[in-house]
Amino acid sequence: MDIHTINENLSRGEIDQPQIFPHLDELKNAPYIFEVDFGLAELPIEPGILLIRGARQYGKSTWLEQQIYKTIKQFGPATAYYLNGDHILTAEALEQAIDDLIPAYQKDAPVKRLFIDEITAIPNWETILKRMADRGKLNKLLIITTGSKATDLRRGAERLPGRKGKLARTNYLFTPISYREFKRLCGEKLGAKTLIAYMLSGGSPIACTELATTGVIPEYVIQLVRDWIDGEVTGSGRSRTAAINVLNVLYRFGGTPVGQAKLAREAGLANNTIAANYIELLQDLGSILPAYPWDKNRNNLILRKQCKYHFTNLLVATSYHPKNIRSLDDFAALTADEQGMWYEWLVSQELLRRNAIRGGEILAPLAFWQDKNHELDFVLSEKVLLEVKRGRSSTLEFNWFPKQFPKQTLTVISTDTFATEQINGITLEKFLLENE
């Protein structure tokens, strides 16, 4: 159904017909319907502009259609309208489309909401919203925008300074579904395989559903992810081959610190500046995050030293893995060290998810601690550190910790559970099920 026809139905409140909300139509036949939580429980009543950014195939468009449906049901006809950035070619066309819809809202509507899906597909979209906001045309509207463009994920807060209304929060990173939610719906069927299935899916609803129903992530899902990443790479004027080379280096080094010069050399790139550009692009997409060494005396990150690169979108990690991981058996065939890297990446993804829900800095880098003799995988705060191990562990393995960190606590994720005054051992599943 074309956009004009959809908006005609929204103006009349006729929203239960087929094809108005294609993603919701698909959801009716889905074996699993996952609840989404990315920190925005309810849309605000006040006007303003919301920026919601996140990876493809994680349910942004489905969520957006749900919000349009709820708005019309709660507040009545002509209180919400819809635009799709993939169908708007220019910034001027966006301005015209918004201008055409503004008079169509109910005069005394309790809310006036405009939903713009994939707005970042429109070049210079922010210029139009700035101009219209400055002219007072958007004063009564709540504009909800979604997108997955690289330049917008990390820099969205800079796009519309002072023009997003008086909302308490305006920037959101659309996160994967939680492990708790995946286990609630799929745990009975998957049993002991639930955790690994969630890891390979990255919390993407489409991949979660396929793994739970067939045990395999099909090639069409893999291709959807690769089309998104490859499109961002080529669209920014970069080489797809070089990007894959960089990803392959990240797989090889895993949780080992690596410098930009070595990354460039191993990936066959001309220099470390080029390598840094590819890393920045992947970070903008939310696919990886750097983890920098932490200086415990100054409580800051040491940016000049080698850092680790963790996958924080595990469906991307699955989609590009050189061993073509598609099933639980494929994962079981990996070496213990390779599986250990995935455990660290899953923790990284979970830390990113929790930080996004709390409203922390979008795509903020992670931190680890290291000296000549010891290393800890994550520094969560000045007083809380975290170590991830694939197999067994014990307090004796960390008897050095209280001397090195007399006022801090350490959580060790492994297959064993234990508790001392400063060190706690928990399973990976328990960590994922903890309250955020």
C-alpha positions, 0 to 999 in steps of 0.5 A: 500500500502506498504512503498516501493511501496509508495516511488516508486510512490514518486520517479516518482511523481505519487501521485494521485493514490488511497492508496498512501495517505490513510488519504487523501483518507478518507479526500475526503469523509469527511463532514468537512475538518478542517484547522490545525494550530500548529505554522508551516505554511510552511515547511522550505527549509533548511535542519535540523530535525523537531520534531512534537509531539502530541496526537493520533487522532488529525490529525498528520498523515493526516497533514504529508501526505498533506505535502508529497503531497505538496512537490512533487507537488511543487518541483517535483518527488524524493524530498520527501520520507516516512517512518512509525515508526510503521513498523520499529522494531529496530533502526538499521532497521531505519538506514538501511531504511534511508541509502537506501533512501538517494541515491534516491533523485534527484541530483539537487533537490531544497529540499530533505525531509524525512517524518518519521511518529510515529518515537517514536515507534522505540526504540532509534530512536534518537541515529540513527539520532545523529549518522547519523548526526554526520557522515554528512549523513543528511546534505542535508535532512530536516527530519520531524518526528511525534510521540506521545510517552510520553517520547518525548513530553516534552523532545523532545528538549533534544533528538538531541542537536546541531544536528537539523540544523540551523532552527529557530524552531525545536520543535512543539506540534501538537495542537487541531483545534481551536474553530474558525475553528470548528465554521466556519465549524460546527456552522451553523448546531450546533447553540447554541450547538457549544461550548459544542460540541467543549468542548466534542470533545477536538478539535479532528477532528474525534470527531468534525466530529462525534459530528457535524454529529451524535450528539454523540462521538461513542465508536470507537473514545473513544476506540482509545483514551483509547487504546493510553493512556492505551498503554502508561501506560502499555508500561511504566510498570505502572498499567492501574487500578492505572492510572484510579484511578488517573484520577477518583481522578482528576475528583472528585477534579476538580479545587480544589488544592490537594497535592501528598500525598492526591492524592496517598491516594485517588487513593489507591497508595502506596505513593506520589512518585508513584502518581507523576509518573502517573501525570508525564506520563499524563502530558507527553502525554499532557492530563493534566497540573498542575497549581501551586500557584503563588507568586505575590511578587516574580512572581514565582510558589510555587512548595511546595504547593498543586496544581490543575490538569487541563485536557488539552486534553478534548477528554481524559477527555471525554473518561475516565469520569466515567459518560460515557459522549458521547453526548450533553445531557450527558453533560447537565445532569452534575451538575453545579459544574461539568460543571464548571470544564469543562469550566476551563479545556477548558480554560486550553486546549486553553492556552496550544494550544496558547502557543504551537503555539507561540513556548513557553515552551512545556507543561509548567505548569499553575498558579493560585492565592489564598489567605485566602479570594479569588482565581483566576483561571489563572495567564497569566502573572505578569500583567494579571489574569483570572477567569472562571465562568460557570454562571453570574458575575459582577464587584461587585463580584471583587471589592476587585481586584483593592486593591489587584492588583493595577497595574494588569488587570483581565478578567472574563469569564462568561455569562455577559460582562462588562468593568471597568478600570481593570476588563473586563467580556467576554463570553467563546466563545469570549475568544476562538475566540480572536486572538491568 
